[in-house]
Amino acid sequence: MVNRDRHEIVIEILEKAKLGKVKTEIMRDVGLSYSQSKQYLGALLEKGLLEIDENRLIKTSKKGLEFLEKCGECILFKWNRQKRIA
C-alpha cells in the first residue's frame, strides 16, 4: 500500500461516503484501522463534512461535497497526485 497523507485519506473518505455507508464499509474501502477510522470520522463529523442520516449511514454532507469540489480545482493537489503516480 502506498503511503498517503491525511489530506488524501480525508478526500478518499468523503468520496466513498457520497452515497452513504456504514462505518465498517468506510474502514474497509479506505483501508483504515479502527482507531484511525474513529479519529478521522469523528473529526469529519465534528467539522460538518460528514453527517449521519436517518438510516444511520455516514454520508458526505453538502459542505463535504463543496470541499471535494474545491480540492478538485486545486492545482497543488493535482500536481502532488501526479508526482506520486509518475
N, C-alpha and C positions, 0 to 999 in steps of 0.2 A: 504494500500500500504506500502511496505517495504521501509525504508529509504535507499537511495542509495548515495554513494559518487560521486563526479564529474567524477572520472575515469570510474565508471560503466555506468554513463549516456553517456559519450563520446563514449564508446565502443558500447553501445546499439544504439546510433545514427548512427555510422559507419556501424554496422551490418544491420540496417533497410534500409540504403541508398544504399546498394550494387547494387541493380537493378535500382535505380533511383526513386525518389518520389518527389511530391510537398511538400512545407513547411508544409502545414496543415496536410498532411498524417503523416509526421515525428512527428509533435507535438502530434497528437492523439496516434500514435503507441508507442511512448516513454513515453507519459504521462507528457508533459511539458506545462507550461503556455506560453502565447505569449511572455512575457518578457524573460522567461528562454530560449525559442527557439531562440529568437533574439540574446541573449548573446552567447549561445553555437554554433549555426550555424555560426554566424559572426566570432567567434574565430576559428572554424574549417576550414572555407573558407580561412581566413587570413593565417593560418598555412599551407594550401595546403593539408589538409587531406580530404576535400570535394571539389567538383567542380560543376559548373552548366553547363549542356550540352546544345546542340543546341535547344533542345525542352523545355528548361528552367526547367529541372528536376535537383534536387540536387542528386549527385551521390558520392559515395566513390571513391576518386582518387587512383591512383597506390600507392602513398605514404601512404594513409589511409589504404589500404589493407595490405601493409607491416607492418604498425603499429599494425593492428589487429593480424597479424601472430606472431609478437614478443610478444604481450600480451598473446597470447595462449601458448607461450613457457615459460612464466614467472612463476616460482614456487611460488613466494609470492602471485601473483594474484590468482592462483588456490587455494592456501591454504586459502586465505581470503574468497573466494566464498564458499568453502566447510564449513568453520566455520559458516557462516551465515545460511546455509541450515540446519545444524545439530541442 
